[in-house]
Amino acid sequence: MAEPGGERPVPAGGGRPAAAGGGRPAAAGGERPVPPGGERSGVVADIERVQEIADYIAPLALRIACTYRVADCLIGGPRPVAEIAAEVGLHAETLRRLLRVLAMRGVFTEPAPGVFALTPLAQLLRGDHPLSLRDAYPMVAADLHAWAGLEETARTGTAAFPREHGESYYAYLAGQPAVSRRVDASVEAQNRLVVRTLIRAYDWASCGTIVDLGGGTGLFLAALLARFSRLRGILVDLPHVAAAAPRVLAARGVSDRVVVVAGDYFATIPPGEDTYLLKTVLHDWTDEHAGRLLRAVAMAMRPDSRLLVLEAILPDGDAYHVGKLLDLHSLVLTGAPDRSREQLIELLHQAGLETVSVTQTATLAVLAARRAV
């Protein structure tokens, strides 16, 4: 399962710092002075950018707006905050302050005092948007508690979640059905874009029967089978996750072509099938556990079977890539890394698997492998 995303602290005070003594800051140490008239440029613009990056207030406000489906209340047009609050069950003045923060970031707008409306960014939070992100960003308190332990993780390199909660991330979800449903819904929402990018990246029609190990509620598998009518599937995941799969499969009209297996995919791998799929699974596990899983898959494969590994490959350099965020989030929750192309290929090699091809997409890469001869 995919991750929800992490939040970061805001500087003390929450606003833009004033220059000492109330005047304009001196141009010291290469900083550029603020021009007369107060335009935001130079070092002030840099300070504001750092504040934006360090802010955890807006991300948490966004998660409340998503959890309580605020954008859906505004589909018909601008509304007073009191009406919105009454409809979703929130405190009106608190909701106003929350939406004001989001409007500052371009999510919602306040065209009149106390009246809010959708913006292009807020449209993505509507439940009826084809690429809706409404369920992608739930409020999961347990994750936030884990992130509060990031300082110790930074010192030791160990996962924060088990340290803060006394059990592993997935053991916790197994015992918290309501939280698990929120996490599963988050994965489903994020999968909408992933499906669009991956569906054209590989010859899925030739895959025969696909064993989707750790496939969650089956959204990705269902999308593949809905597109390619000759495919069949076997979905394997833990019982509390697999229990929701029949609903997802039925919604896509593929229930008759999928067998759902409730079990631990480390121990429950149907042997001798055409294609084995690990979609965003390896980044949840350390090299030791990932290697053990891959060796088990290799043993289950026929000589002509294929393994498809879908992961975010971390690029070098400073460019934005969602895999860099997932890498840190995986460390906090499970202690496992996202990996480079070379690291994934070596991990497969150590398990007796030969990488045949690597196809990069705008979201995940597709690594195709077979049993080494």
PyMOL commands that set and color helices and strands:
alter all, ss='L'
color gray80, all
select helices_A, chain A and resi 20-22+42-54+57-67+71-74+81-88+92-104+120-123+134-136+141-147+150-156+161-165+169-175+177-198+204-206+219-227+239-242+245-251+255-257+282-284+287-300+322-333+341-350
alter helices_A, ss='H'
color red, helices_A
select strands_A, chain A and resi 79-80+109-112+115-117+209-213+232-237+258-262+275-279+306-311+353-360+365-371
alter strands_A, ss='S'
color yellow, strands_A
deselect
rebuild
show_as cartoon
